[in-house]
Amino acid sequence: MRKLAILLTLCGATMLPGHAHAARVTECTAINICYCVEQDIKAAIDANVTKLRQAIAEQKAEGKAIGYMSVPLSTFAGGYFGLNAEVSAKTKERVEKRFGAKSLWILNPGTPASQLPSTANGADYMLMWTRVLEGPDGLGEEFDFYYFVGPSDFAAALGLTGEGDMEKIDAIFEERLASDPGFRRVVEQGRVTKAAFRKYYALRASVAASNGAHDEWNILRILNERRRNAAQLGIPNQIVSFFDGRAVAPAASEQAVSNGYTARCNF
């Protein structure tokens, strides 16, 4: 998938497929999650992990609780990166306001610090995010909670009220078409249609439809399992998770979901 804005990220996963001739290798993380990644951008991934950990450390030094926001960002299946990035920024602002911005900070994967070379794909970005999320000791020690963005979060950011929402989404499409050259370009290329856009933002906009978010859910499950088995941590010190604004129930939080980009190279 082509990036459609200067700001590039995962999440959900706003990522390009790798160059056709780029060498790809299997790279595994501290918690034994493996991805098939481009050899030539491993140094860029390492540099970004260092920058992102530094940003987290600066917020922790202020005594803040630290969260990670899992959000779909790709131009895919009717969704559009530019709009999704705006939703992610609004959701970050709203959640920080809910708890108090002086006391809590969320790492939004839409940050420029997450940008990788243009040949990067979803697996490359997920290797980067997995290393950030697992932390130096493989216990996710830098994070207190994850926030998985759901349909209500999208609705709040887009001004949907629960009455005539598909008509409102059609209006957003037309407004975007008139004002956003990047959006106009992907529409002209046939990558986004009005019908697909309407269905995506009315019915599908959520981490449930994101490859990267599926991996992030499984990362959280693994980290919490490791915490439960660590004598110095245990059940009381698991990483908290929210989906669509509500705390995730214990049984649900311990269940795995299908993989997104997780896989070894198969060649």
Backbone as CSV, one residue per row, in Angstrom:
resi,resn,N_x,N_y,N_z,CA_x,CA_y,CA_z,C_x,C_y,C_z
1,MET,0.841,-1.185,0.000,0.000,0.000,0.000,0.880,1.240,0.000
2,ARG,0.570,2.212,-0.843,1.382,3.414,-0.934,1.064,4.370,0.205
3,LYS,2.063,5.049,0.692,1.819,6.065,1.693,1.216,7.264,1.007
4,LEU,0.288,7.891,1.702,-0.452,8.975,1.094,-0.221,10.284,1.792
5,ALA,0.746,10.332,2.685,1.022,11.580,3.380,2.461,11.561,3.829
6,ILE,2.974,12.720,4.187,4.339,12.810,4.676,4.479,11.991,5.939
7,LEU,3.462,12.023,6.767,3.473,11.254,8.005,3.194,9.803,7.693
8,LEU,4.112,8.931,8.063,3.979,7.519,7.747,3.961,6.736,9.034
9,THR,3.138,5.715,9.097,3.123,4.913,10.290,2.573,3.552,10.023
10,LEU,2.579,2.851,11.057,1.899,1.600,11.028,0.515,1.767,11.427
11,CYS,0.038,1.161,12.361,-0.860,0.705,12.797,-1.955,-0.291,12.242
12,GLY,-2.107,0.286,12.078,-2.982,-0.513,11.485,-2.466,-0.950,10.377
13,ALA,-1.872,0.121,9.739,-0.640,-0.070,9.043,-0.656,0.712,7.776
14,THR,-0.077,1.861,7.815,0.038,2.705,6.642,1.400,2.456,6.045
15,MET,1.544,1.476,5.201,2.845,1.011,4.805,2.887,0.578,3.353
16,LEU,4.052,0.768,2.787,4.280,0.358,1.411,4.792,-1.075,1.346
17,PRO,4.489,-1.793,0.292,5.164,-3.067,0.110,6.637,-2.840,-0.180
18,GLY,7.466,-3.772,0.206,8.895,-3.614,-0.004,9.242,-3.613,-1.491
19,HIS,10.423,-3.076,-1.792,10.906,-3.044,-3.163,11.013,-4.475,-3.683
20,ALA,10.729,-4.660,-4.951,10.646,-6.003,-5.517,11.950,-6.779,-5.354
21,HIS,13.114,-6.075,-5.339,14.386,-6.763,-5.294,15.055,-6.653,-3.932
22,ALA,14.372,-6.102,-2.944,14.976,-5.945,-1.625,15.104,-7.296,-0.946
23,ALA,16.262,-7.519,-0.313,16.475,-8.765,0.419,15.685,-8.727,1.711
24,ARG,14.916,-9.786,1.971,14.120,-9.860,3.185,14.573,-11.057,4.005
25,VAL,14.610,-10.857,5.314,15.096,-11.890,6.226,14.140,-12.006,7.399
26,THR,14.158,-13.156,8.046,13.349,-13.352,9.244,14.052,-12.727,10.436
27,GLU,13.336,-11.871,11.144,13.864,-11.208,12.337,12.890,-11.458,13.482
28,CYS,13.406,-11.973,14.598,12.566,-12.283,15.751,12.894,-11.343,16.911
29,THR,11.916,-11.112,17.765,12.078,-10.165,18.860,12.320,-10.893,20.176
30,ALA,12.468,-10.123,21.237,12.757,-10.692,22.559,11.652,-11.627,23.043
31,ILE,10.413,-11.383,22.612,9.304,-12.235,23.052,8.958,-13.283,21.984
32,ASN,9.917,-13.484,21.065,9.836,-14.546,20.055,8.675,-14.361,19.080
33,ILE,8.438,-13.128,18.674,7.544,-12.835,17.556,8.425,-12.532,16.357
34,CYS,8.135,-13.166,15.212,9.004,-13.064,14.050,8.290,-12.399,12.874
35,TYR,9.065,-11.642,12.106,8.562,-10.967,10.918,9.560,-11.141,9.780
36,CYS,9.055,-11.109,8.554,9.900,-11.144,7.368,10.153,-9.704,6.943
37,VAL,11.355,-9.200,7.209,11.630,-7.768,7.068,12.721,-7.509,6.038
38,GLU,12.776,-6.256,5.596,13.784,-5.852,4.623,15.126,-5.639,5.318
39,GLN,16.124,-6.337,4.838,17.458,-6.282,5.447,17.982,-4.850,5.530
40,ASP,17.787,-4.081,4.457,18.422,-2.774,4.358,17.832,-1.721,5.281
41,ILE,16.663,-1.954,5.860,16.095,-0.917,6.725,16.104,-1.305,8.201
42,LYS,16.811,-2.392,8.530,16.901,-2.769,9.935,17.567,-1.674,10.768
43,ALA,18.546,-0.986,10.193,19.204,0.104,10.921,18.232,1.241,11.194
44,ALA,17.352,1.540,10.234,16.352,2.593,10.431,15.359,2.194,11.509
45,ILE,14.993,0.917,11.550,14.100,0.418,12.598,14.750,0.604,13.962
46,ASP,16.026,0.215,14.076,16.735,0.353,15.351,16.799,1.804,15.792
47,ALA,17.062,2.708,14.841,17.147,4.132,15.171,15.804,4.656,15.671
48,ASN,14.723,4.234,15.026,13.397,4.681,15.448,13.027,4.141,16.823
49,VAL,13.377,2.889,17.088,13.093,2.317,18.401,13.777,3.149,19.480
50,THR,15.021,3.557,19.233,15.749,4.392,20.194,15.044,5.727,20.398
51,LYS,14.612,6.361,19.307,13.918,7.651,19.412,12.596,7.528,20.157
52,LEU,11.849,6.488,19.851,10.540,6.308,20.488,10.696,6.000,21.969
53,ARG,11.684,5.196,22.315,11.918,4.918,23.738,12.342,6.180,24.482
54,GLN,13.086,7.044,23.816,13.478,8.300,24.444,12.261,9.184,24.692
55,ALA,11.348,9.227,23.722,10.121,10.021,23.899,9.310,9.492,25.078
56,ILE,9.237,8.162,25.208,8.520,7.562,26.333,9.199,7.925,27.645
57,ALA,10.532,7.816,27.663,11.285,8.109,28.891,11.060,9.541,29.350
58,GLU,10.968,10.469,28.408,10.744,11.876,28.767,9.382,12.060,29.438
59,GLN,8.370,11.352,28.947,7.041,11.446,29.556,6.999,10.741,30.916
60,LYS,7.664,9.608,31.016,7.723,8.890,32.299,8.431,9.726,33.361
61,ALA,9.433,10.484,32.935,10.176,11.321,33.880,9.284,12.378,34.511
62,GLU,8.177,12.708,33.849,7.210,13.669,34.391,6.169,12.986,35.268
63,GLY,6.336,11.684,35.479,5.431,10.942,36.351,4.136,10.514,35.707
64,LYS,4.082,10.508,34.389,2.841,10.185,33.690,2.672,8.684,33.491
65,ALA,1.409,8.247,33.487,1.074,6.906,33.020,1.246,6.889,31.508
66,ILE,1.772,5.786,30.975,2.112,5.720,29.557,1.219,4.697,28.848
67,GLY,0.601,5.130,27.764,-0.246,4.252,26.982,0.213,4.152,25.537
68,TYR,-0.247,3.130,24.855,-0.007,2.964,23.424,-1.351,2.876,22.726
69,MET,-1.511,3.639,21.654,-2.766,3.627,20.911,-2.645,2.751,19.676
70,SER,-3.478,1.736,19.594,-3.553,0.861,18.433,-4.701,1.354,17.561
71,VAL,-4.378,1.724,16.314,-5.377,2.356,15.459,-5.118,1.985,14.002
72,PRO,-6.150,1.687,13.198,-5.943,1.444,11.769,-5.629,2.743,11.054
73,LEU,-4.618,2.722,10.183,-4.202,3.946,9.504,-4.150,3.817,7.980
74,SER,-4.179,2.629,7.463,-3.931,2.427,6.033,-5.023,2.968,5.126
75,THR,-4.608,3.298,3.911,-5.567,3.466,2.823,-5.864,2.076,2.288
76,PHE,-6.952,1.497,2.778,-7.243,0.095,2.476,-8.707,-0.187,2.789
77,ALA,-9.339,-0.977,1.948,-10.713,-1.451,2.172,-11.714,-0.318,2.344
78,GLY,-11.434,0.833,1.737,-12.328,1.985,1.842,-11.852,3.047,2.801
79,GLY,-10.917,2.707,3.663,-10.357,3.691,4.586,-9.298,4.541,3.909
80,TYR,-9.022,5.702,4.477,-8.051,6.635,3.895,-7.081,7.101,4.973
81,PHE,-5.784,6.985,4.689,-4.760,7.314,5.670,-4.913,8.721,6.244
82,GLY,-5.091,9.708,5.389,-5.162,11.088,5.867,-6.264,11.289,6.889
83,LEU,-7.421,10.710,6.648,-8.541,10.836,7.581,-8.289,10.012,8.838
84,ASN,-7.741,8.807,8.671,-7.472,7.974,9.833,-6.431,8.607,10.752
85,ALA,-5.440,9.277,10.169,-4.436,9.965,10.977,-5.080,11.081,11.800
86,GLU,-6.052,11.766,11.212,-6.766,12.802,11.950,-7.580,12.196,13.093
87,VAL,-8.205,11.053,12.822,-8.968,10.363,13.875,-8.043,9.954,15.015
88,SER,-6.855,9.454,14.676,-5.922,9.026,15.718,-5.486,10.206,16.580
89,ALA,-5.244,11.356,15.959,-4.842,12.537,16.722,-5.973,13.020,17.630
90,LYS,-7.193,13.020,17.113,-8.335,13.445,17.924,-8.600,12.470,19.071
91,THR,-8.419,11.189,18.803,-8.647,10.192,19.852,-7.599,10.320,20.944
92,LYS,-6.354,10.516,20.559,-5.290,10.740,21.550,-5.637,11.934,22.432
93,GLU,-6.040,13.042,21.818,-6.378,14.247,22.577,-7.557,13.993,23.519
94,ARG,-8.551,13.266,23.028,-9.744,13.024,23.843,-9.445,12.111,25.034
95,VAL,-8.656,11.066,24.809,-8.343,10.142,25.900,-7.441,10.812,26.930
96,GLU,-6.474,11.585,26.467,-5.611,12.305,27.412,-6.404,13.325,28.216
97,LYS,-7.379,13.954,27.581,-8.234,14.891,28.307,-9.094,14.158,29.331
98,ARG,-9.576,12.974,28.969,-10.410,12.177,29.874,-9.686,11.878,31.190
99,PHE,-8.421,11.492,31.100,-7.681,11.108,32.297,-6.875,12.263,32.897
100,GLY,-6.580,13.242,32.064,-5.782,14.380,32.499,-4.429,14.375,31.820
101,ALA,-4.197,15.324,30.929,-2.976,15.345,30.125,-1.723,15.555,30.967
102,LYS,-1.876,16.074,32.160,-0.710,16.246,33.034,-0.314,14.931,33.706
103,SER,-1.204,13.955,33.640,-0.973,12.692,34.357,-0.836,11.487,33.447
104,LEU,-1.192,11.629,32.165,-1.215,10.473,31.259,-0.816,10.904,29.864
105,TRP,-0.083,10.030,29.171,0.373,10.310,27.804,0.220,9.049,26.961
106,ILE,-0.269,9.232,25.736,-0.451,8.106,24.810,0.502,8.257,23.634
107,LEU,1.211,7.180,23.339,2.046,7.134,22.141,1.153,6.817,20.947
108,ASN,1.040,7.781,20.062,0.232,7.643,18.854,1.135,7.165,17.720
109,PRO,0.853,6.034,17.070,1.721,5.557,15.991,1.737,6.464,14.771
110,GLY,0.933,7.520,14.767,0.977,8.495,13.688,2.091,9.518,13.830
111,THR,2.972,9.353,14.826,4.050,10.308,15.031,5.095,10.251,13.919
112,PRO,5.683,11.392,13.531,6.738,11.371,12.510,7.939,10.520,12.916
113,ALA,8.143,10.315,14.215,9.272,9.504,14.671,9.154,8.052,14.244
114,SER,7.974,7.642,13.773,7.776,6.252,13.356,8.064,6.024,11.880
115,GLN,8.393,7.085,11.141,8.575,6.945,9.699,9.771,6.059,9.366
116,LEU,9.581,5.157,8.429,10.640,4.312,7.890,10.820,4.611,6.401
117,PRO,11.894,4.137,5.788,12.064,4.334,4.341,10.858,3.866,3.553
118,SER,10.701,4.422,2.369,9.485,4.207,1.578,9.293,2.766,1.139
119,THR,10.344,1.945,1.198,10.197,0.540,0.811,9.633,-0.321,1.936
120,ALA,9.457,0.255,3.130,8.984,-0.523,4.281,7.553,-1.002,4.068
121,ASN,7.263,-2.207,4.581,5.891,-2.695,4.549,5.408,-2.971,5.968
122,GLY,4.260,-3.619,6.075,3.659,-3.837,7.383,4.537,-4.622,8.327
123,ALA,5.231,-5.642,7.823,6.099,-6.449,8.679,7.247,-5.615,9.239
124,ASP,7.804,-4.729,8.418,8.895,-3.871,8.881,8.429,-2.962,10.015
125,TYR,7.265,-2.374,9.827,6.737,-1.490,10.868,6.397,-2.272,12.135
126,MET,5.864,-3.481,11.974,5.497,-4.239,13.165,6.718,-4.746,13.923
127,LEU,7.825,-5.005,13.238,9.053,-5.323,13.967,9.439,-4.133,14.845
128,MET,9.355,-2.934,14.289,9.677,-1.735,15.062,8.753,-1.586,16.270
129,TRP,7.445,-1.698,16.040,6.510,-1.496,17.144,6.589,-2.607,18.177
130,THR,6.847,-3.833,17.731,6.975,-4.926,18.705,8.144,-4.667,19.632
131,ARG,9.260,-4.191,19.085,10.424,-3.910,19.934,10.158,-2.759,20.890
132,VAL,9.406,-1.780,20.448,9.038,-0.689,21.358,8.125,-1.213,22.461
133,LEU,7.125,-1.994,22.080,6.118,-2.449,23.035,6.662,-3.479,24.021
134,GLU,7.558,-4.347,23.581,8.051,-5.384,24.490,9.013,-4.835,25.531
135,GLY,9.659,-3.695,25.244,10.558,-3.092,26.211,11.894,-3.801,26.300
136,PRO,12.851,-3.204,26.987,14.203,-3.774,27.077,14.240,-5.164,27.690
137,ASP,13.326,-5.456,28.619,13.342,-6.736,29.323,12.253,-7.699,28.865
138,GLY,11.530,-7.362,27.801,10.495,-8.253,27.293,9.288,-8.378,28.184
139,LEU,9.040,-7.349,29.010,7.881,-7.348,29.912,6.959,-6.153,29.655
140,GLY,7.215,-5.440,28.581,6.398,-4.266,28.286,6.466,-3.232,29.380
141,GLU,7.631,-3.142,30.033,7.747,-2.344,31.252,7.587,-0.845,31.044
142,GLU,7.627,-0.385,29.803,7.498,1.045,29.549,6.043,1.498,29.422
143,PHE,5.093,0.544,29.428,3.693,0.894,29.208,2.808,0.461,30.367
144,ASP,1.808,1.308,30.644,0.809,1.005,31.668,-0.491,0.504,31.052
145,PHE,-0.779,0.913,29.823,-2.039,0.500,29.191,-1.938,0.608,27.683
146,TYR,-2.826,-0.137,26.992,-3.025,-0.010,25.550,-4.445,0.514,25.342
147,TYR,-4.601,1.318,24.298,-5.936,1.809,23.929,-6.204,1.385,22.490
148,PHE,-7.112,0.423,22.320,-7.489,-0.064,20.991,-8.679,0.757,20.487
149,VAL,-8.473,1.437,19.384,-9.484,2.352,18.845,-10.618,1.550,18.204
150,GLY,-11.843,1.898,18.564,-13.016,1.185,18.083,-13.972,2.076,17.313
151,PRO,-15.129,1.544,16.937,-16.087,2.301,16.112,-16.621,3.548,16.798
152,SER,-16.796,3.518,18.109,-17.286,4.720,18.795,-16.258,5.837,18.764
153,ASP,-14.983,5.468,18.810,-13.919,6.471,18.717,-13.939,7.144,17.344
154,PHE,-14.101,6.336,16.302,-14.197,6.907,14.959,-15.433,7.796,14.841
155,ALA,-16.543,7.323,15.375,-17.778,8.105,15.284,-17.621,9.457,15.966
156,ALA,-16.993,9.460,17.146,-16.801,10.720,17.872,-15.916,11.672,17.083
157,ALA,-14.853,11.146,16.488,-13.930,12.000,15.739,-14.541,12.526,14.452
158,LEU,-15.455,11.754,13.844,-16.053,12.149,12.568,-17.365,12.914,12.733
159,GLY,-17.829,13.062,13.969,-19.071,13.792,14.203,-20.309,12.994,13.855
160,LEU,-20.229,11.663,13.933,-21.396,10.824,13.665,-22.255,10.762,14.926
161,THR,-23.558,10.823,14.768,-24.455,10.946,15.922,-25.375,9.754,16.121
162,GLY,-25.323,8.780,15.204,-26.233,7.648,15.311,-27.530,7.863,14.570
163,GLU,-27.587,8.890,13.761,-28.773,9.157,12.932,-28.309,9.609,11.551
164,GLY,-28.630,8.813,10.544,-28.225,9.145,9.175,-26.719,9.182,8.991
165,ASP,-25.987,8.276,9.685,-24.524,8.351,9.659,-23.939,8.112,8.275
166,MET,-24.552,7.230,7.489,-24.001,6.974,6.153,-24.116,8.210,5.259
167,GLU,-25.196,8.975,5.431,-25.323,10.219,4.669,-24.270,11.228,5.113
168,LYS,-23.980,11.260,6.404,-22.922,12.155,6.897,-21.563,11.749,6.326
169,ILE,-21.332,10.441,6.215,-20.070,9.954,5.667,-19.955,10.300,4.188
170,ASP,-21.066,10.223,3.461,-21.058,10.661,2.062,-20.642,12.129,1.965
171,ALA,-21.126,12.954,2.883,-20.767,14.372,2.870,-19.276,14.560,3.176
172,ILE,-18.751,13.757,4.098,-17.315,13.823,4.399,-16.511,13.462,3.155
173,PHE,-16.973,12.436,2.433,-16.299,12.026,1.199,-16.229,13.190,0.217
174,GLU,-17.354,13.851,0.003,-17.396,14.954,-0.971,-16.531,16.125,-0.515
175,GLU,-16.572,16.438,0.768,-15.749,17.529,1.296,-14.263,17.211,1.134
176,ARG,-13.902,15.975,1.407,-12.509,15.557,1.299,-12.067,15.585,-0.160
177,LEU,-12.937,15.155,-1.037,-12.623,15.124,-2.459,-12.318,16.527,-2.976
178,ALA,-13.021,17.508,-2.441,-12.841,18.887,-2.893,-11.623,19.561,-2.267
179,SER,-11.211,19.114,-1.079,-10.187,19.852,-0.344,-8.850,19.137,-0.185
180,ASP,-8.803,17.829,-0.426,-7.603,17.047,-0.141,-7.061,16.428,-1.430
181,PRO,-5.957,16.970,-1.973,-5.407,16.430,-3.225,-4.997,14.966,-3.111
182,GLY,-4.483,14.567,-1.951,-4.094,13.171,-1.770,-5.286,12.246,-1.857
183,PHE,-6.389,12.661,-1.256,-7.601,11.856,-1.315,-8.140,11.807,-2.739
184,ARG,-8.128,12.953,-3.393,-8.606,12.995,-4.776,-7.781,12.054,-5.654
185,ARG,-6.489,11.980,-5.389,-5.619,11.118,-6.183,-5.977,9.642,-6.004
186,VAL,-6.185,9.200,-4.751,-6.489,7.774,-4.558,-7.869,7.426,-5.093
187,VAL,-8.788,8.391,-5.086,-10.106,8.155,-5.682,-9.972,8.016,-7.189
188,GLU,-9.182,8.898,-7.806,-8.976,8.834,-9.252,-8.280,7.533,-9.656
189,GLN,-7.433,7.019,-8.760,-6.746,5.748,-9.035,-7.660,4.539,-8.813
190,GLY,-8.840,4.775,-8.265,-9.772,3.689,-8.011,-9.487,2.918,-6.741
191,ARG,-8.585,3.449,-5.900,-8.228,2.754,-4.665,-9.249,2.983,-3.553
192,VAL,-10.011,4.073,-3.663,-11.104,4.350,-2.734,-12.309,4.787,-3.549
193,THR,-13.447,4.165,-3.307,-14.691,4.580,-3.941,-15.626,5.133,-2.879
194,LYS,-16.617,5.861,-3.321,-17.563,6.443,-2.365,-18.295,5.355,-1.593
195,ALA,-18.690,4.293,-2.270,-19.417,3.213,-1.597,-18.531,2.513,-0.571
196,ALA,-17.272,2.241,-0.947,-16.362,1.568,-0.020,-16.036,2.467,1.175
197,PHE,-15.859,3.759,0.911,-15.593,4.738,1.970,-16.754,4.779,2.962
198,ARG,-17.971,4.802,2.416,-19.168,4.838,3.259,-19.255,3.603,4.149
199,LYS,-19.047,2.437,3.556,-19.144,1.198,4.332,-18.022,1.075,5.358
200,TYR,-16.829,1.521,4.978,-15.707,1.420,5.915,-15.969,2.245,7.170
201,TYR,-16.302,3.526,6.984,-16.430,4.400,8.153,-17.735,4.200,8.916
202,ALA,-18.724,3.611,8.290,-19.967,3.307,9.001,-19.922,1.967,9.715
203,LEU,-19.215,0.978,9.126,-19.322,-0.396,9.610,-18.005,-1.036,10.031
204,ARG,-16.883,-0.579,9.476,-15.646,-1.348,9.612,-14.539,-0.611,10.359
205,ALA,-14.612,0.688,10.494,-13.508,1.479,11.045,-13.250,1.111,12.502
206,SER,-12.187,0.352,12.731,-11.897,-0.195,14.051,-10.628,-1.024,13.953
207,VAL,-10.002,-1.302,15.087,-8.844,-2.202,15.081,-9.217,-3.605,14.627
208,ALA,-10.505,-3.945,14.661,-10.932,-5.277,14.232,-10.569,-5.548,12.782
209,ALA,-10.427,-4.497,11.972,-10.123,-4.650,10.553,-8.689,-4.261,10.230
210,SER,-7.798,-4.316,11.220,-6.409,-3.891,11.034,-5.454,-5.048,11.256
211,ASN,-4.585,-5.326,10.280,-3.567,-6.362,10.437,-2.629,-6.046,11.602
212,GLY,-2.112,-4.820,11.622,-1.169,-4.445,12.661,-1.779,-4.509,14.046
213,ALA,-3.043,-4.101,14.174,-3.704,-4.135,15.479,-3.885,-5.559,15.976
214,HIS,-4.103,-6.505,15.066,-4.184,-7.909,15.485,-2.867,-8.347,16.116
215,ASP,-1.756,-7.968,15.495,-0.459,-8.302,16.086,-0.283,-7.612,17.433
216,GLU,-0.725,-6.369,17.537,-0.565,-5.630,18.795,-1.397,-6.244,19.925
217,TRP,-2.569,-6.743,19.588,-3.383,-7.445,20.590,-2.637,-8.674,21.103
218,ASN,-2.056,-9.436,20.180,-1.323,-10.638,20.578,-0.055,-10.303,21.350
219,ILE,0.593,-9.207,21.001,1.763,-8.758,21.761,1.370,-8.476,23.205
220,LEU,0.278,-7.749,23.384,-0.192,-7.440,24.737,-0.504,-8.718,25.509
221,ARG,-1.154,-9.672,24.866,-1.484,-10.932,25.532,-0.223,-11.651,25.995
222,ILE,0.794,-11.692,25.124,2.052,-12.353,25.469,2.754,-11.635,26.618
223,LEU,2.785,-10.300,26.556,3.444,-9.539,27.613,2.752,-9.751,28.957
224,ASN,1.435,-9.781,28.947,0.722,-9.996,30.208,0.917,-11.413,30.738
225,GLU,1.019,-12.372,29.840,1.309,-13.736,30.291,2.683,-13.786,30.952
226,ARG,3.648,-13.108,30.348,4.987,-13.059,30.941,4.966,-12.335,32.289
227,ARG,4.161,-11.289,32.395,4.053,-10.576,33.666,3.411,-11.452,34.746
228,ARG,2.379,-12.200,34.358,1.723,-13.066,35.341,2.684,-14.112,35.893
229,ASN,3.630,-14.546,35.047,4.575,-15.576,35.451,5.853,-15.021,36.074
230,ALA,5.954,-13.692,36.152,7.130,-13.067,36.755,6.861,-12.833,38.243
231,ALA,7.713,-13.376,39.085,7.480,-13.316,40.534,7.336,-11.892,41.046
232,GLN,8.069,-10.960,40.444,8.038,-9.582,40.932,6.849,-8.782,40.401
233,LEU,6.047,-9.386,39.518,4.917,-8.679,38.913,3.595,-9.377,39.233
234,GLY,3.268,-10.433,38.503,2.031,-11.158,38.759,0.801,-10.470,38.190
235,ILE,-0.371,-11.031,38.490,-1.643,-10.537,37.957,-1.883,-9.052,38.269
236,PRO,-1.598,-8.560,39.471,-1.902,-7.149,39.758,-1.140,-6.152,38.891
237,ASN,-0.039,-6.592,38.274,0.785,-5.669,37.491,0.705,-5.924,35.991
238,GLN,-0.405,-6.493,35.526,-0.595,-6.638,34.092,-0.843,-5.271,33.445
239,ILE,-0.577,-5.212,32.145,-0.852,-3.997,31.374,-2.354,-3.927,31.118
240,VAL,-2.954,-2.827,31.450,-4.396,-2.624,31.267,-4.689,-2.385,29.789
241,SER,-5.859,-2.808,29.328,-6.244,-2.549,27.939,-7.666,-2.009,27.859
242,PHE,-7.861,-1.121,26.886,-9.169,-0.544,26.587,-9.492,-0.814,25.128
243,PHE,-10.752,-1.087,24.847,-11.236,-1.165,23.479,-12.477,-0.300,23.363
244,ASP,-12.443,0.644,22.408,-13.606,1.497,22.150,-14.025,2.272,23.397
245,GLY,-13.044,2.636,24.221,-13.310,3.477,25.382,-13.602,2.741,26.661
246,ARG,-13.742,1.413,26.615,-14.071,0.631,27.805,-12.945,-0.353,28.117
247,ALA,-12.758,-0.614,29.413,-11.758,-1.591,29.818,-12.123,-2.967,29.279
248,VAL,-11.121,-3.703,28.803,-11.342,-5.050,28.269,-11.490,-6.026,29.427
249,ALA,-12.473,-6.915,29.345,-12.710,-7.902,30.390,-11.547,-8.883,30.472
250,PRO,-11.252,-9.415,31.666,-10.105,-10.308,31.831,-10.094,-11.495,30.874
251,ALA,-11.220,-12.173,30.707,-11.246,-13.348,29.832,-10.909,-12.966,28.394
252,ALA,-11.460,-11.858,27.921,-11.196,-11.425,26.549,-9.737,-11.031,26.371
253,SER,-9.182,-10.378,27.380,-7.810,-9.887,27.253,-6.787,-11.012,27.187
254,GLU,-7.165,-12.215,27.641,-6.230,-13.340,27.633,-6.393,-14.227,26.403
255,GLN,-7.295,-13.857,25.481,-7.524,-14.637,24.275,-6.692,-14.103,23.113
256,ALA,-6.092,-15.025,22.347,-5.342,-14.634,21.158,-6.286,-14.361,19.997
257,VAL,-5.825,-13.577,19.029,-6.558,-13.356,17.786,-5.657,-13.780,16.625
258,SER,-6.201,-13.792,15.416,-5.423,-14.191,14.250,-4.268,-13.218,14.023
259,ASN,-3.179,-13.731,13.460,-2.005,-12.894,13.190,-2.277,-11.910,12.063
260,GLY,-1.576,-10.785,12.124,-1.617,-9.815,11.045,-0.413,-9.982,10.138
261,TYR,0.728,-9.386,10.555,1.960,-9.470,9.766,2.948,-10.484,10.323
262,THR,2.624,-11.101,11.438,3.538,-12.057,12.048,3.755,-13.266,11.145
263,ALA,5.002,-13.503,10.749,5.330,-14.673,9.925,6.817,-14.669,9.635
264,ARG,7.386,-15.850,9.498,8.766,-15.978,9.029,8.785,-15.906,7.501
265,CYS,9.947,-15.538,6.955,10.084,-15.531,5.500,9.898,-16.959,4.975
266,ASN,9.193,-17.088,3.885,8.879,-18.401,3.326,9.494,-18.519,1.940
267,PHE,10.814,-18.630,1.912,11.520,-18.813,0.635,12.885,-19.434,0.880
